[in-house]
Amino acid sequence: MTEAAFLNAIDCCFPYADEQQWRALIAECHVISANAAFGVLEEIARKPASNPVRPEEQLMMVDAWAEGATHPLTPLVLQAATAIITDERPDR
């Protein structure tokens, strides 16, 4: 699957309620590209208002995402994603 097709497939329809599926998408995104991985992280952090996923579940997804992340910006984007989920401003 191309990066663009992957990102379009998850746009606004991330499977928060299906752990097996979101874990598979996380594994796949890291194989496709850093941009695909960052796209998945954004989907995890910016859940739709209509989705009942709890912040604790989102943070578990972020932890799973971090396990496969190797990009130099990983620490910064993890901090930003966590801040979005918890609605807290990160320390500088």
HUGI-V472691 format. One record per run of one state. SS is the DSSP state (alpha for helix, beta for strand, coil for the rest). FROM is the first residue (numbers start at 1). LEN is the number of residues. If there is no record, write none. Layout:
# HUGI-V472691
ss=SS from=FROM len=LEN
ss=SS from=FROM len=LEN
This chain:
# HUGI-V472691
ss=coil from=1 len=2
ss=alpha from=3 len=8
ss=coil from=11 len=8
ss=alpha from=19 len=14
ss=coil from=33 len=1
ss=alpha from=34 len=12
ss=coil from=46 len=9
ss=alpha from=55 len=13
ss=coil from=68 len=6
ss=alpha from=74 len=13
ss=coil from=87 len=6
